[in-house]
Amino acid sequence: MKSWIAKEKMTEKTPTLNKVMAYQNERLVKTLQRKLNLTRMGAILLFEDLKRFLYLCAIFKNNCAPTPKIDKAWHEFILNTRDYADFNEMQFGLFLHHRPGIPKRKSLPLIEKTKDNAKKAFGDLSSNWNIPANIGFDNPDTCDMCV
C-alpha cells in the first residue's frame, strides 16, 4: 500500500471554511493542553485558530505567517505527522509546509497582513492572534511562514 507521500502530486482542492473547521483532533487538543499548559477550552480555541490560519495559507497560496501562539500549535500538529498529512490532503489536496528560519522581525509585515486577512475573513479574533511587541527579539523560538 502506497502512502500519501509516495504520490507524485496531490490534487489541489478548494478548501471550504466549514469543512476545515469541522475537523476534530482530540489527541492534538490534549497535547496542546499538556505541552502549552492550557485549559481544555484554551487548547480548543488555539486549535480552532490554527485551523483558521491553515485555511488562510491554502486560500492565499502560502502567503501567510503565524503569530507565536498559533506557530506553537502548528509545531505540535506537524509533529503528529500522519494526522497533519491526512488533514492537508483531506482539506486542501496539498501539503502546507512550514518554513522556519527567517527571524520574526523580518516577517512581521507578513504576520500583520495575515492577521488583517483573518479579521476580514473571520471577524473578531482571539488573543491567539496577538503579536507581541518584542517579536523576533525575545522570542527566538518562533518561526517564519507556510510555503
KOLRORO-438011 format. One record per residue: residue in three letters; x, y, z of N, C-alpha, C in turn. Coordinates in Angstrom, 3 decimals. Example, Ala and Ser with C-alpha at 12.3 -4.5 7.8 and 13.67 -1.06 7.14 Angstrom:
+------+----------+----------+----------+----------+----------+----------+----------+----------+----------+
! resn !      n.u !      n.v !      n.w !     ca.u !     ca.v !     ca.w !      c.u !      c.v !      c.w !
+------+----------+----------+----------+----------+----------+----------+----------+----------+----------+
!  ALA !   13.190 !   -5.690 !    7.800 !   12.300 !   -4.500 !    7.800 !   13.200 !   -3.300 !    7.800 !
!  SER !   12.850 !   -2.250 !    7.080 !   13.670 !   -1.060 !    7.140 !   12.900 !    0.030 !    7.870 !
+------+----------+----------+----------+----------+----------+----------+----------+----------+----------+
***
This chain:
+------+----------+----------+----------+----------+----------+----------+----------+----------+----------+
! resn !      n.u !      n.v !      n.w !     ca.u !     ca.v !     ca.w !      c.u !      c.v !      c.w !
+------+----------+----------+----------+----------+----------+----------+----------+----------+----------+
!  MET !    0.828 !   -1.175 !    0.000 !    0.000 !    0.000 !    0.000 !    0.882 !    1.251 !    0.000 !
!  LYS !    0.619 !    2.157 !   -0.921 !    1.393 !    3.382 !   -1.008 !    0.890 !    4.396 !    0.008 !
!  SER !    1.808 !    5.139 !    0.574 !    1.400 !    6.218 !    1.464 !    1.158 !    7.468 !    0.629 !
!  TRP !    0.543 !    8.466 !    1.235 !    0.281 !    9.711 !    0.508 !    1.582 !   10.350 !    0.057 !
!  ILE !    2.681 !   10.121 !    0.768 !    3.967 !   10.716 !    0.423 !    4.458 !   10.183 !   -0.918 !
!  ALA !    4.105 !    8.943 !   -1.225 !    4.566 !    8.337 !   -2.462 !    3.830 !    8.867 !   -3.689 !
!  LYS !    2.741 !    9.567 !   -3.500 !    2.005 !   10.110 !   -4.630 !    2.843 !   11.169 !   -5.324 !
!  GLU !    2.793 !   11.169 !   -6.652 !    3.566 !   12.160 !   -7.381 !    3.028 !   13.566 !   -7.165 !
!  LYS !    1.713 !   13.697 !   -7.161 !    1.114 !   15.010 !   -6.998 !   -0.271 !   14.863 !   -6.397 !
!  MET !   -0.548 !   15.657 !   -5.380 !   -1.895 !   15.676 !   -4.822 !   -2.764 !   16.533 !   -5.731 !
!  THR !   -4.025 !   16.237 !   -5.758 !   -4.954 !   17.068 !   -6.492 !   -5.402 !   18.194 !   -5.571 !
!  GLU !   -5.053 !   19.417 !   -5.955 !   -5.404 !   20.558 !   -5.107 !   -6.912 !   20.709 !   -5.049 !
!  LYS !   -7.409 !   20.959 !   -3.846 !   -8.839 !   21.140 !   -3.604 !   -9.093 !   22.571 !   -3.169 !
!  THR !  -10.257 !   23.076 !   -3.488 !  -10.658 !   24.379 !   -2.975 !  -11.217 !   24.155 !   -1.579 !
!  PRO !  -10.529 !   24.674 !   -0.565 !  -10.994 !   24.429 !    0.807 !  -12.258 !   25.217 !    1.121 !
!  THR !  -13.069 !   24.651 !    1.974 !  -14.218 !   25.384 !    2.490 !  -14.002 !   25.551 !    3.988 !
!  LEU !  -14.294 !   26.727 !    4.479 !  -14.065 !   27.015 !    5.893 !  -14.868 !   26.076 !    6.786 !
!  ASN !  -16.113 !   25.809 !    6.426 !  -16.935 !   24.923 !    7.255 !  -16.323 !   23.532 !    7.365 !
!  LYS !  -15.795 !   23.013 !    6.272 !  -15.182 !   21.683 !    6.300 !  -13.900 !   21.695 !    7.138 !
!  VAL !  -13.088 !   22.719 !    6.957 !  -11.847 !   22.829 !    7.737 !  -12.164 !   22.920 !    9.230 !
!  MET !  -13.133 !   23.747 !    9.579 !  -13.465 !   23.947 !   10.988 !  -14.152 !   22.726 !   11.603 !
!  ALA !  -14.748 !   21.881 !   10.774 !  -15.410 !   20.673 !   11.291 !  -14.404 !   19.588 !   11.675 !
!  TYR !  -13.170 !   19.702 !   11.196 !  -12.142 !   18.710 !   11.512 !  -11.854 !   18.716 !   13.013 !
!  GLN !  -11.811 !   17.546 !   13.598 !  -11.531 !   17.400 !   15.028 !  -10.288 !   16.542 !   15.228 !
!  ASN !   -9.529 !   16.840 !   16.276 !   -8.349 !   16.055 !   16.603 !   -8.139 !   16.138 !   18.117 !
!  GLU !   -8.775 !   15.216 !   18.822 !   -8.711 !   15.214 !   20.286 !   -7.285 !   15.013 !   20.790 !
!  ARG !   -6.512 !   14.207 !   20.093 !   -5.116 !   13.980 !   20.506 !   -4.332 !   15.296 !   20.506 !
!  LEU !   -4.520 !   16.109 !   19.473 !   -3.815 !   17.384 !   19.409 !   -4.307 !   18.339 !   20.497 !
!  VAL !   -5.588 !   18.373 !   20.746 !   -6.121 !   19.231 !   21.810 !   -5.489 !   18.857 !   23.145 !
!  LYS !   -5.399 !   17.574 !   23.439 !   -4.776 !   17.129 !   24.701 !   -3.291 !   17.481 !   24.736 !
!  THR !   -2.614 !   17.368 !   23.609 !   -1.196 !   17.728 !   23.539 !   -1.010 !   19.218 !   23.803 !
!  LEU !   -1.862 !   20.044 !   23.211 !   -1.773 !   21.490 !   23.437 !   -2.018 !   21.826 !   24.900 !
!  GLN !   -2.980 !   21.148 !   25.522 !   -3.236 !   21.353 !   26.950 !   -1.985 !   21.054 !   27.760 !
!  ARG !   -1.411 !   19.892 !   27.504 !   -0.280 !   19.422 !   28.300 !    0.991 !   20.231 !   28.032 !
!  LYS !    1.370 !   20.377 !   26.768 !    2.656 !   20.993 !   26.448 !    2.654 !   22.510 !   26.582 !
!  LEU !    1.503 !   23.131 !   26.349 !    1.445 !   24.589 !   26.417 !    0.760 !   25.079 !   27.686 !
!  ASN !    0.459 !   24.136 !   28.580 !   -0.143 !   24.453 !   29.873 !   -1.431 !   25.268 !   29.715 !
!  LEU !   -2.333 !   24.765 !   28.885 !   -3.602 !   25.446 !   28.616 !   -4.756 !   24.703 !   29.268 !
!  THR !   -5.822 !   25.416 !   29.521 !   -7.062 !   24.762 !   29.922 !   -7.610 !   24.027 !   28.703 !
!  ARG !   -8.559 !   23.160 !   28.914 !   -9.173 !   22.462 !   27.774 !   -9.772 !   23.465 !   26.787 !
!  MET !  -10.496 !   24.462 !   27.315 !  -11.105 !   25.469 !   26.432 !  -10.040 !   26.286 !   25.707 !
!  GLY !   -8.959 !   26.598 !   26.394 !   -7.857 !   27.330 !   25.758 !   -7.226 !   26.529 !   24.636 !
!  ALA !   -7.066 !   25.227 !   24.860 !   -6.488 !   24.354 !   23.836 !   -7.426 !   24.219 !   22.632 !
!  ILE !   -8.713 !   24.104 !   22.897 !   -9.691 !   24.011 !   21.800 !   -9.674 !   25.300 !   20.984 !
!  LEU !   -9.654 !   26.446 !   21.647 !   -9.632 !   27.730 !   20.942 !   -8.361 !   27.873 !   20.109 !
!  LEU !   -7.228 !   27.476 !   20.655 !   -5.971 !   27.554 !   19.906 !   -6.020 !   26.642 !   18.684 !
!  PHE !   -6.569 !   25.448 !   18.829 !   -6.701 !   24.541 !   17.690 !   -7.630 !   25.135 !   16.632 !
!  GLU !   -8.719 !   25.765 !   17.062 !   -9.637 !   26.414 !   16.114 !   -8.907 !   27.528 !   15.355 !
!  ASP !   -8.095 !   28.309 !   16.058 !   -7.340 !   29.379 !   15.410 !   -6.271 !   28.821 !   14.473 !
!  LEU !   -5.661 !   27.714 !   14.849 !   -4.699 !   27.067 !   13.956 !   -5.377 !   26.641 !   12.657 !
!  LYS !   -6.560 !   26.056 !   12.760 !   -7.284 !   25.648 !   11.543 !   -7.620 !   26.861 !   10.691 !
!  ARG !   -7.995 !   27.963 !   11.309 !   -8.268 !   29.195 !   10.557 !   -7.001 !   29.668 !    9.834 !
!  PHE !   -5.880 !   29.633 !   10.541 !   -4.611 !   30.044 !    9.938 !   -4.265 !   29.148 !    8.738 !
!  LEU !   -4.376 !   27.843 !    8.905 !   -4.044 !   26.936 !    7.806 !   -4.987 !   27.129 !    6.620 !
!  TYR !   -6.240 !   27.434 !    6.897 !   -7.196 !   27.760 !    5.832 !   -6.700 !   28.983 !    5.050 !
!  LEU !   -6.255 !   30.014 !    5.771 !   -5.723 !   31.202 !    5.099 !   -4.506 !   30.861 !    4.248 !
!  CYS !   -3.634 !   29.993 !    4.761 !   -2.463 !   29.576 !    3.991 !   -2.880 !   28.949 !    2.658 !
!  ALA !   -3.902 !   28.120 !    2.698 !   -4.373 !   27.468 !    1.477 !   -5.031 !   28.466 !    0.529 !
!  ILE !   -5.835 !   29.362 !    1.068 !   -6.546 !   30.356 !    0.245 !   -5.582 !   31.351 !   -0.392 !
!  PHE !   -4.631 !   31.830 !    0.387 !   -3.693 !   32.842 !   -0.085 !   -2.400 !   32.221 !   -0.621 !
!  LYS !   -2.459 !   30.964 !   -0.968 !   -1.332 !   30.252 !   -1.581 !   -0.041 !   30.426 !   -0.803 !
!  ASN !   -0.142 !   30.169 !    0.503 !    1.008 !   30.139 !    1.406 !    1.597 !   31.493 !    1.725 !
!  ASN !    0.958 !   32.555 !    1.359 !    1.471 !   33.888 !    1.639 !    0.983 !   34.352 !    3.007 !
!  CYS !    1.301 !   33.572 !    4.026 !    0.861 !   33.836 !    5.394 !    1.984 !   33.509 !    6.374 !
!  ALA !    1.922 !   34.141 !    7.533 !    2.855 !   33.827 !    8.616 !    2.079 !   33.829 !    9.926 !
!  PRO !    2.378 !   32.870 !   10.818 !    1.610 !   32.744 !   12.070 !    2.098 !   33.660 !   13.172 !
!  THR !    1.193 !   33.948 !   14.090 !    1.585 !   34.606 !   15.332 !    2.299 !   33.552 !   16.185 !
!  PRO !    3.045 !   33.959 !   17.205 !    3.780 !   32.979 !   18.009 !    2.912 !   31.880 !   18.632 !
!  LYS !    1.741 !   32.229 !   19.153 !    0.892 !   31.197 !   19.770 !    0.399 !   30.194 !   18.726 !
!  ILE !   -0.031 !   30.686 !   17.584 !   -0.502 !   29.789 !   16.530 !    0.652 !   28.953 !   15.997 !
!  ASP !    1.832 !   29.543 !   15.914 !    3.017 !   28.814 !   15.461 !    3.332 !   27.635 !   16.385 !
!  LYS !    3.207 !   27.831 !   17.686 !    3.467 !   26.737 !   18.631 !    2.470 !   25.596 !   18.425 !
!  ALA !    1.209 !   25.936 !   18.186 !    0.210 !   24.899 !   17.918 !    0.525 !   24.189 !   16.605 !
!  TRP !    0.961 !   24.935 !   15.617 !    1.315 !   24.349 !   14.316 !    2.450 !   23.347 !   14.479 !
!  HIS !    3.451 !   23.708 !   15.281 !    4.562 !   22.778 !   15.539 !    4.043 !   21.467 !   16.120 !
!  GLU !    3.141 !   21.570 !   17.075 !    2.610 !   20.353 !   17.701 !    1.809 !   19.513 !   16.698 !
!  PHE !    1.077 !   20.158 !   15.818 !    0.313 !   19.431 !   14.803 !    1.263 !   18.737 !   13.831 !
!  ILE !    2.291 !   19.431 !   13.390 !    3.262 !   18.869 !   12.453 !    3.946 !   17.639 !   13.044 !
!  LEU !    4.219 !   17.667 !   14.340 !    4.901 !   16.532 !   14.981 !    4.064 !   15.254 !   14.941 !
!  ASN !    2.768 !   15.394 !   14.832 !    1.893 !   14.241 !   14.652 !    1.715 !   14.073 !   13.146 !
!  THR !    2.751 !   13.572 !   12.510 !    2.887 !   13.627 !   11.054 !    1.726 !   13.008 !   10.287 !
!  ARG !    1.247 !   11.870 !   10.713 !    0.165 !   11.219 !    9.976 !   -1.106 !   12.070 !   10.011 !
!  ASP !   -1.464 !   12.567 !   11.199 !   -2.654 !   13.411 !   11.306 !   -2.501 !   14.685 !   10.479 !
!  TYR !   -1.328 !   15.311 !   10.550 !   -1.098 !   16.551 !    9.811 !   -1.160 !   16.313 !    8.300 !
!  ALA !   -0.517 !   15.257 !    7.845 !   -0.538 !   14.944 !    6.412 !   -1.953 !   14.618 !    5.945 !
!  ASP !   -2.675 !   13.816 !    6.719 !   -4.055 !   13.471 !    6.354 !   -4.943 !   14.714 !    6.313 !
!  PHE !   -4.783 !   15.596 !    7.292 !   -5.549 !   16.846 !    7.321 !   -5.298 !   17.661 !    6.049 !
!  ASN !   -4.030 !   17.819 !    5.694 !   -3.676 !   18.589 !    4.499 !   -4.274 !   17.985 !    3.235 !
!  GLU !   -4.136 !   16.689 !    3.110 !   -4.658 !   16.037 !    1.909 !   -6.183 !   16.132 !    1.854 !
!  MET !   -6.831 !   15.868 !    2.975 !   -8.293 !   15.867 !    3.028 !   -8.867 !   17.270 !    2.803 !
!  GLN !   -8.264 !   18.274 !    3.401 !   -8.815 !   19.628 !    3.350 !   -8.392 !   20.418 !    2.118 !
!  PHE !   -7.122 !   20.271 !    1.728 !   -6.566 !   21.166 !    0.714 !   -6.071 !   20.457 !   -0.542 !
!  GLY !   -5.803 !   19.161 !   -0.442 !   -5.237 !   18.451 !   -1.576 !   -3.800 !   18.859 !   -1.849 !
!  LEU !   -3.177 !   19.468 !   -0.874 !   -1.769 !   19.840 !   -0.976 !   -1.196 !   19.860 !    0.430 !
!  PHE !    0.106 !   19.862 !    0.511 !    0.771 !   19.827 !    1.806 !    1.262 !   21.231 !    2.142 !
!  LEU !    0.808 !   21.764 !    3.251 !    1.267 !   23.078 !    3.698 !    2.547 !   22.898 !    4.504 !
!  HIS !    3.643 !   23.275 !    3.897 !    4.943 !   23.148 !    4.546 !    5.184 !   24.328 !    5.467 !
!  HIS !    5.956 !   24.077 !    6.481 !    6.346 !   25.098 !    7.453 !    7.777 !   25.486 !    7.132 !
!  ARG !    8.029 !   26.781 !    7.026 !    9.373 !   27.236 !    6.694 !    9.964 !   28.052 !    7.838 !
!  PRO !   10.692 !   27.400 !    8.734 !   11.354 !   28.167 !    9.797 !   12.622 !   28.820 !    9.259 !
!  GLY !   13.129 !   29.747 !   10.011 !   14.440 !   30.271 !    9.651 !   14.555 !   31.779 !    9.551 !
!  ILE !   13.547 !   32.478 !    9.063 !   13.635 !   33.925 !    8.960 !   13.185 !   34.518 !   10.293 !
!  PRO !   13.996 !   35.370 !   10.896 !   13.579 !   35.960 !   12.177 !   12.239 !   36.672 !   12.047 !
!  LYS !   11.416 !   36.567 !   13.074 !   10.077 !   37.151 !   13.043 !   10.089 !   38.637 !   12.731 !
!  ARG !   11.092 !   39.361 !   13.199 !   11.087 !   40.802 !   12.945 !   11.143 !   41.089 !   11.449 !
!  LYS !   11.739 !   40.186 !   10.656 !   11.783 !   40.374 !    9.203 !   10.476 !   39.951 !    8.547 !
!  SER !    9.753 !   39.029 !    9.182 !    8.483 !   38.588 !    8.610 !    7.286 !   39.278 !    9.270 !
!  LEU !    7.553 !   40.252 !   10.157 !    6.480 !   40.947 !   10.853 !    5.427 !   41.522 !    9.905 !
!  PRO !    5.803 !   42.162 !    8.786 !    4.753 !   42.663 !    7.879 !    3.828 !   41.553 !    7.366 !
!  LEU !    4.363 !   40.374 !    7.131 !    3.529 !   39.267 !    6.662 !    2.628 !   38.746 !    7.783 !
!  ILE !    3.116 !   38.732 !    9.018 !    2.283 !   38.335 !   10.154 !    1.120 !   39.330 !   10.295 !
!  GLU !    1.426 !   40.612 !   10.189 !    0.385 !   41.639 !   10.292 !   -0.628 !   41.506 !    9.154 !
!  LYS !   -0.144 !   41.221 !    7.946 !   -1.041 !   41.028 !    6.802 !   -1.932 !   39.801 !    7.020 !
!  THR !   -1.351 !   38.739 !    7.550 !   -2.121 !   37.531 !    7.838 !   -3.212 !   37.834 !    8.864 !
!  LYS !   -2.857 !   38.574 !    9.906 !   -3.842 !   38.932 !   10.931 !   -4.950 !   39.796 !   10.331 !
!  ASP !   -4.595 !   40.742 !    9.477 !   -5.610 !   41.573 !    8.817 !   -6.537 !   40.720 !    7.954 !
!  ASN !   -5.970 !   39.773 !    7.213 !   -6.797 !   38.869 !    6.397 !   -7.705 !   38.015 !    7.279 !
!  ALA !   -7.191 !   37.604 !    8.437 !   -8.001 !   36.810 !    9.370 !   -9.174 !   37.636 !    9.892 !
!  LYS !   -8.933 !   38.899 !   10.220 !  -10.017 !   39.775 !   10.694 !  -11.097 !   39.916 !    9.628 !
!  LYS !  -10.668 !   40.097 !    8.375 !  -11.627 !   40.233 !    7.275 !  -12.424 !   38.948 !    7.068 !
!  ALA !  -11.749 !   37.816 !    7.193 !  -12.400 !   36.523 !    6.931 !  -13.248 !   36.034 !    8.092 !
!  PHE !  -12.789 !   36.281 !    9.330 !  -13.409 !   35.652 !   10.495 !  -14.036 !   36.625 !   11.496 !
!  GLY !  -13.818 !   37.921 !   11.326 !  -14.336 !   38.880 !   12.297 !  -13.424 !   39.018 !   13.495 !
!  ASP !  -13.996 !   39.164 !   14.676 !  -13.205 !   39.312 !   15.898 !  -12.298 !   38.110 !   16.095 !
!  LEU !  -11.080 !   38.385 !   16.545 !  -10.080 !   37.328 !   16.743 !   -9.755 !   37.171 !   18.225 !
!  SER !   -9.342 !   35.972 !   18.598 !   -8.935 !   35.705 !   19.982 !   -7.536 !   36.256 !   20.229 !
!  SER !   -7.092 !   36.177 !   21.459 !   -5.744 !   36.640 !   21.823 !   -4.650 !   35.782 !   21.194 !
!  ASN !   -5.011 !   34.622 !   20.643 !   -4.010 !   33.798 !   19.948 !   -3.447 !   34.504 !   18.720 !
!  TRP !   -4.147 !   35.505 !   18.236 !   -3.718 !   36.269 !   17.060 !   -2.915 !   37.506 !   17.442 !
!  ASN !   -2.706 !   37.746 !   18.742 !   -1.941 !   38.921 !   19.170 !   -0.480 !   38.784 !   18.760 !
!  ILE !    0.094 !   39.916 !   18.403 !    1.502 !   39.961 !   18.003 !    2.273 !   40.679 !   19.109 !
!  PRO !    3.167 !   39.959 !   19.808 !    3.921 !   40.592 !   20.900 !    4.821 !   41.721 !   20.391 !
!  ALA !    4.993 !   42.743 !   21.200 !    5.833 !   43.878 !   20.822 !    7.290 !   43.465 !   20.627 !
!  ASN !    7.726 !   42.427 !   21.345 !    9.127 !   42.009 !   21.287 !    9.364 !   40.871 !   20.296 !
!  ILE !    8.480 !   40.703 !   19.352 !    8.569 !   39.573 !   18.433 !    9.910 !   39.579 !   17.692 !
!  GLY !   10.534 !   38.408 !   17.666 !   11.796 !   38.260 !   16.956 !   13.017 !   38.642 !   17.759 !
!  PHE !   12.819 !   39.306 !   18.868 !   13.951 !   39.727 !   19.672 !   14.063 !   38.854 !   20.911 !
!  ASP !   13.000 !   38.798 !   21.730 !   12.990 !   37.965 !   22.917 !   12.272 !   36.644 !   22.670 !
!  ASN !   11.859 !   36.399 !   21.427 !   11.137 !   35.176 !   21.066 !   11.888 !   34.441 !   19.957 !
!  PRO !   13.123 !   33.996 !   20.204 !   13.901 !   33.371 !   19.135 !   13.365 !   32.019 !   18.687 !
!  ASP !   12.435 !   31.428 !   19.444 !   11.926 !   30.105 !   19.104 !   10.767 !   30.149 !   18.110 !
!  THR !   10.355 !   31.343 !   17.700 !    9.258 !   31.439 !   16.748 !    9.794 !   31.328 !   15.332 !
!  CYS !    8.907 !   30.979 !   14.408 !    9.322 !   30.664 !   13.044 !    8.759 !   31.646 !   12.042 !
!  ASP !    8.801 !   31.241 !   10.796 !    8.505 !   32.158 !    9.714 !    7.124 !   31.990 !    9.105 !
!  MET !    6.945 !   31.091 !    8.186 !    5.728 !   31.089 !    7.389 !    5.434 !   29.721 !    6.790 !
!  CYS !    4.280 !   29.620 !    6.161 !    3.950 !   28.415 !    5.416 !    4.395 !   28.605 !    3.968 !
!  VAL !    4.810 !   27.528 !    3.343 !    5.216 !   27.578 !    1.937 !    4.629 !   26.407 !    1.182 !
+------+----------+----------+----------+----------+----------+----------+----------+----------+----------+
***
